[in-house]
Amino acid sequence: MYPIDFFWRAARRWPERIAIDAPGSRIRYDTLAARVTALAAGLTALDPSPQSRVGVCAGNSAEHLAVLLAVLACGKVWVPLNPKSTRPELRRIIDATEPSILVLDDAYAGLLDGAPGARVRTAAEPQPGTTTLRELESRHAGAPQPRLDLPGDATQAIKFTGGTTGAPKGVMQPYRAWMANIVNQIHAWGFDENDRYVLAAPITHGTSTYVLPILAQGGCHVVMEGAGAEAVRTTFRERGGTVCFMPPTLVYMLMALPGASRADYPKLRRLIYGGAPMPAEKIREVRAFFGPVLGTTYGQTEAPQILTVLRPEDFDDERNLAAVGRATWFSDVAVMAPDGRLLPAGEVGEVVARGDLLMTGYWRLPDKTAETLVDGWLHTGDRGLIDERGFLYLKDRLKDLVITGGFNVYPVDVENALGQHPAVHECAVFGLPDDKWGETVQAAVQLRPGQQASEAELIAFVRERLGPVQTPKRIHFHDSLPRSTVGKVLKSAVRELALAKP
C-alpha cells in the first residue's frame, strides 16, 4: 500500500462527497479521482522515468491539491517550491533536485525564469508554447489508474530545510514516513467524513501533511478566498470549517481581529498549532477564547510533523502546558547524552528519534546524512527531557534555528547574506521571543573601521537577497562583538545584550 491509496479507497467509498470546496467550484471525490488519474498519466507522458522529480510552485488552490495527488499517484517525487521564496533560493533547490517538470501559477513564473524543466501552468487559459493542467487532463482523460511498484524507502517528497546560501539540504521523505504520518494524524485528531479542513497554511509547508489524512476519512479541504486572518475567520464563519493547522502567530491574529469572538468559529473542533512554541500564558488565552480545541505536534522536516502529539484534553493538566506531547505510533523518541547513552526520565539531553517517520537522508549529501542519522537514531539538534509520564519538554536547540511565524530560519544563511555588505566586519544572527511571531530574527553587527551603515540599509540589503521571512527585524550595532578566549563570537552574550535593551 502507498500513501495515494488512502485517497483511491476514499474515492470508491464516498464518490459523491465533496473532496475540495474552492471558490467557484465544489469537486466531488469521483471527479477528483478522475482528474488525478488523468494528470498522473499526463505527467508520466511528459517524463516516463519513475521517481523523477516534479517541482510545484503555486499558492493554495484546487489545482495545487490535484497536481500534488497526481505526483504521488504516478510514482514521481514531489519537490515543493515555496512561492514566497526568492528566485536565487528556488534556483538552488531546482539545481539540486533537477526536476524534469515544473508546475507553476502564472503569478510566480518570474521566479522560475531560466530554470530547466518542462513547464505546466495551473491557469485555465492556454498560451502558445505552454501546457496547462487542464490540457493534460483533457489529453489523458479515461487513462487507467496507475499502479506503483516501489519499496517503502523510495522517496515520496524532497523538502528543503535551511541551506539557502550554501548547499541546500533536501530531506528525502520516504513512502513509509508518509504512511506513518497519515495513520498518526487520523489517530491523534479523530478525523472523519464530517471534517472540513481550512487551508490556512501553505500546501508547500505544514498543510501538506494533512492533505491525505483528511481525504482518507472522506473529509473536505476548504480553499480560502483570499489570504490573511480575516479570510480565515470568514472561511470558518461562513463555510463551516472544523479543523485547521496554523502557526501560533496566525492564531493570535485571529483573536486580535476587530469584534472577534468564538461565535466566528461555530463548527471548529480541532485547532492545531505547530512550527513554533506557544508560551503557557498564550495557551491559556487561546483556550479561553476558542475552548478546549487546541492541540499541537512536534516534528521536523526530517521526521515530518508528528513525532509527538499533545491533544486538547492533555492541556487540561497544567503540567503539560510546556510540553509538546508523547510519542506517536511507529516512532521511538528518547533523550541522549553526548556519549550516546539514552538518559532516564527527567534528565536533559539531545532529543533523538527512530522509526518509520524518519527520512532516509539528505538528497545527495551523504556526509550530512551520516552526521544526522547515527545507528538508526535521528539527531534532532533540540535539547529536552522526557518526564516519567512520557511527555517531551523542549528546553532549547543545539542548532541555532530560529522559528518565526512557523518558518525555519537558519542564522548561518542570514549571516552569510549580511556579511556580503561591504560595511559589515562580522555579525551574529539569533532569535528573540516574540508574542506575535514566536521568535523574531535579530542580528548583532560589528562594522568595519571607518565604514558606516544604518539599520534600515542593512535590513533592506538582506531582504533583497533572502526575502522577508529571513530578514532581521532589528540590527544591534557593537563596537566590538563579545568573544570567547579563542576569538569566537559568543551568541549567548549578544543575545543577552539584545534582551536587556528596552
N, C-alpha and C positions, 0 to 999 in steps of 0.2 A: 504494500500500500504506500502511496505517496501523498504529500500534502494536498495536491489538487483533487485527490479522490474524495476528500471531505465535501468539496463543492459538487462534484458529479453526483454523489449519493443524495445530497440535499435537493438538487435539481430534479432527480427522479421522484423523491418523496413529496416535495412541495412545488410542483411545476407552476401552479397558478399564483403562488405567493409573490409578493413584491420583494425583489432582492436589492434593488437600488432605487431610492427615491431622490431624484435630482431635479433641480429647477427645470420645469418644462417637460419632464419625462419621468415615467414610473416603469421600471423594467422588471418583468416577471422572471422567475428562475428559469423557465424553459427558454424564454427569449435570450436571456443572458448566456445560457449554456450553448445555444446555437451560435451566438456571436463569438464566444470564446473559442469554440471548436473551429470556426472559420478563420479567426485571426491566428490561431495556432498553426493552421495549415498555411496561412499566408506568410507567417514568419519563417516557417520551415522552407517554403519555396524560395524566400529571399536568401536563406542560408541553410542548407540541409545538414550542416555539421551539428551533431549533438553536443551539448554543453558549450556551444558558442555563446558569447555574451551579447546581451541586449541592454543598452543604456536608455533610461527613460527620464526625460527632463520635462516635467509637467506639474501643474497645480492639481489640487483635488478636483476630481470630476468623475463622471460615469465612464468616460473614455479611459482615464487613467486606471480605474479599477479593472475594466475589461482587458486592457492590454497586459496588466500585471498578471491576471489569471491566465491569459494566453501564453505568456512567457513560461509560467510554471507548468502549463499543460503540455508544452511541446518539448520539454526537457532541456530548455536553454537556461542560462544563468542571468538572473535579474541584477542589474547594476543601477541603483537609484542615483539620480543626478539632481541634487537639490537646486531648484531654480533661484534660490536666494544666495547661492554661492557666486563667487566672482568667476570670470572667464578663465583666468590662469588656473584657479583651483580645479574647475571642471576639466580643463585640458589635461591636468596632471592625472586625474582619475581615468580619463579616456585613454591617454597614452599608456597607462599602466595596465589596463584591462583589455585594451584593443577590441572593443565591441564592434561586431560586423554590422549591427543595426542600431540606429539612434531614433527613438520615438520622442517627439517634442511638440509642445504647444508653440504656435507661431510667435507668441509674445517673447519666447526665450530663444528664438532662432539665432540671434546675435551672439548669445553666449557660446554657441557651438560652431561658429564660423571657422572654417578651416580644418575642423576635426574630421578624421576619416570615418567611414561608415555610411551605409545606405540610410537615407532619411525617410521616416514615415511620420506624417503630420497627423495630429489629433483633430485638426479642423475638418469640418464637413465639406468646405468649398475646395474643389480641385484647382490645381495650378499646373501650368505646363512644366513638365520635367520633374514633378514630385508625385509621391504616392501618399494617400491618406488611409487611415484605418477603415473608413467606410468603403473605399475601393478594394482594399484587401479582403474585407468581409464579403463584399459582393462577388468578387472573383472566385472565392473559395466556399461559397455557400453550399451546404449539403455535404461537406467533407466529413469523413468518419472521425469519430472521437479518437484522438491519438492515444497510443499505448506506450508506456515507458518501460525500459529495461535497464535500470541504473542502480548501483548499490546505494545503501543508506548513507554512505560517506561521500557520495557525489555532491557537488556544490549546487545549492539552490539559489544562493544570492551572494554577491560580494558587496559588502557595505564598508564604507571607509570611515576610519576613526583617526583624527589627527593627521599630521604629516603634510600640511598644506604648503609648506615652504621647503621641505626636504622630500625624501622618498615617502610617498603616502603609504599608509598601512591599510590594505584591503582585507577585511575579515571574511574568510570563506565560511559561510554558514551552510552546513550540510542538510540533506533531507531529514535526517534523524533529529536535528535541532529544531527544525520547523514542526515536525510531528510532536515533539515533546512540548513545544510552546503551545500548540493548538489544544492538546489534551489538558494541559495545566490551566490555560485561560478558561476553558469551559468548566473545569472542576472548581476553580477558585471563585468564579463570579456567577456560576449558575445560569449562563446564557441559555435562552430558549427562543422559540419561534415568535414570541411577542416582543423581543427586543428590537429597538431602533437605535442604532449606533450613530451618533453625530460625529461627522468627520471634522473635528475642530483642529487637530494637529495634522501636519503634513503626512501624506502617504509615504513620502520618501524617508520618514523617520518613524517614531513610535507607533503611529497609526497602522503601519503595515502589519504589525504583529497581531492586530485584531481583525484583519480582513477575513481570514479563513475561519477563525473561531466563531464569529458571528454567522457567517454563511453556513457553516457546518450544522448549526442548530436551526436553520430556517429563518434567521433574523434578517433585518433590513439595514442597509447602510444609507444614511441620510446625508446627501451632499448639500452643503450650505449655499445660500445665495449671498455672495459677498464674503468678507472676512472680518475678523476682529471680534471683540467682546460683544458688541451689540448684535452682530449677526448670529453669534452663538446663542444669546438669550432669545432672540426671535425664533430661531430654529426649535429650541426646546419648548417655547411657549406655544407656537402655532403648529408645529409638526410632530409633536408627541415623542420627542427624544427620551429614551430611557437610560442610556448609558453613554459614557464618553471617557476618553483618555486625554489628559492635557497636562502641561507643566503647571507648577504652583502659581506662577505669575499670572496665567490666564484665569485661574480660579479667583485670585484676588481682584482682578479686573472686573469679573462678573459681579462680585459682591459690592464693588465701588460704583457701579453704574447708577445713574440717577433713577430713583424710585425702585431700586432693586428689591425684590422680595422672593421668598420661597415659592410664592404663587406663580412665578415666571417659569417654574420647572415642575409642572403638575404630574408628570409621569416618571421623573428621574428616580432611579433606584440604585445606580452604581456610578459614582464619580471617582475615577481612578487617576491618581496623580503619579508622576514619575519624572525622571530626568534631573531632578534637583531635590534637595531636602526641604522639608516643611517643619519649621520650629514648632515646639509643643503648643505655645500660645496661639499660633496660627491654626493648628489643627483644631483647637478648642473653638476658635472663632468660626472656622468653616463648618464644623459640625453643628454649632449653634444656628448657623444660617441655613444650611442645606438639610440638616437632620442626619441620622445615622446611616449615611450612604457612602461615606468616604472610605477609600481603600488605596493601597499602594503596593508597588512591587519593586524589587531590586534586581538589577541585572546589568549587563554590559553588552556592547555590540558583540563581544567575544562569547557571550552566553546570553542570548537575547531575552531581555525584558523580565524574565520571571524565574530567577534562581530562588528567590524568596517571595512570599506574599503576606500581606497584612490585610485581613478582611475587615469590613466595617465593624463587626462585633468584637474584633480584637481591640479596637480603640476604646471599648468600654472600660478596659483595665488601664488605669493611669500609668502603670509601669511600661506600657507598650507605646506611649506617645513618642518616645525617642527611638523606637525600634523600626526595622524595615521588614519584619516578618520572620516566618520559619521556612525552611527548605521545602521546595515543591517536589512533586513526583519526578523520578528518573534522574535526580541530581543529589549529590552529597555536597554540603557546604561545611567548611571547617575553618579553624584559625591555626595558622602555622608560625612557628618560631623561625628565626633566620637560619638555624641549623637544620631545618626540615622536620622538626618534631611537631606533631599535632598537639595543640595545647588544650588543657581541660577547660571546663566551663568557667567563665569569669576572667580568664587571662587574655590580655590584649596581644594581638599579633596580626600578621597579614591574612586577609580573607582569601581562601582558596576554594576551588570547586572542581568537581569532576562529574562525568555522566553524559547522558545523551544530549543535553542542551549546549554542550561546548562546540566551539568552532573546530575545524580541522587544522587551522593555521592561518597565517597571513599570506596573501597572494604573492608568490614568487619572492618571499623573504624568509628563507629557512632559518637564518640566524636569529631573527626576531621571534620566529615561532618557537625555536628551541629555548629562548630566554623566558617565554611566557608559559609554555606548556612543558612542565617538568614532571616526569614519572606519572603522567596522566592527570596531574593537577593543573588547573588554570590559576596562575598567579594574578590576582585582580589589581594589585597595587593599592588596594584600600586596607586600612587598618581598622580592626574592630574586635569585638568579643561576642561570644555566644553564651547566654545565661543558662542556668540549669533547666529552664523550660524549653530551650531550643530556639529562643528568639535572638536574632542577629542585631547587634548595635554597631553602627559605623562610628568611628572616632575621628579619623582624618584620612588623608590619602598619601600613600607613599609617593605617588606621582603627583605632580603639581597641577593636575587637571582642574580647570575652573568650569563649573556648570552654571551657565547663565541663561535663564528663560528656557531651560530644557535642552540647550545646545552645549556640546562639549567644546571647550576652548583649551588648546594646549599652549601654555606660556611660551615654550620654545619657538612656536610659529610666530607669535606676536613679537617676541624679542628679535627674531631674525628680520622681520619686516621693519621694526623700529630702528634696528641697528643699521639699516641702509641709509638713514637720513645722515647727511654729511656733518651735522652738528652734534650727533649723539656719539659719545665716547663709549658708554656702557649702560645697560639697562637691566631691570629685573621686573618680570610681569607676574602678577599674583591675583588672587581673588579676595574680595571683602564681602562679608554678609550684607544682604540687601533684602528688605521686606518685599519688594516687588519682583525682583528677578532671581531671588535665591542667592545669587552672588553676582557681583559686577567685576569686570576686568579692570585692573588698575596697573599702572606702570610707574616704577621709580627710575629716574633718568639722571645720569651724570653727563653733562655736556663737555665737549672738547674745549680746552683752554682757548679763550678769545672768541669762541663761537656763541651764537645766540639762536634761540628758537622758542616760540611761545607754545603754550599748552594747546591752543587751537590749531596751530600749524602741525604739530606732531600728531594730533588726533586725526586731522584730515589726511595726513600722509599715510597713516596705517589704514584708514578707511578705504582709500583709493586702491590699496593693494590687497586687502583681505575682506573687505565688506563690513557691514555694520556690526554683525554679531561679535566678531573678534576684536573690534576696535575698543581701546581703553576708554572708560568713562572719565577717568581722571589721570593726569600726569603729575607725579610728585617729583620736584626737582631737588637734587642733592649736590652740594659742592663736592662731596666725596661719598660714594656709596659705602655703607658699613661692610667690612670684610673679615674673614677668618684670618688666623695666623699664617695661612698659606696663600692668602690673597683672594680667596673665593668670596664672591658677594653673598652675604647672608640674607636670604629671602625672608627668613623669620623676623629678622631685625627690621628690614624695610617695611614689612607688613605691620609690625607693631607700631612703628613710627607713623604709618598712614592711619592706623586705627586711633592713634592718640590725637590726630588733628581734628579740629572742630568741624 
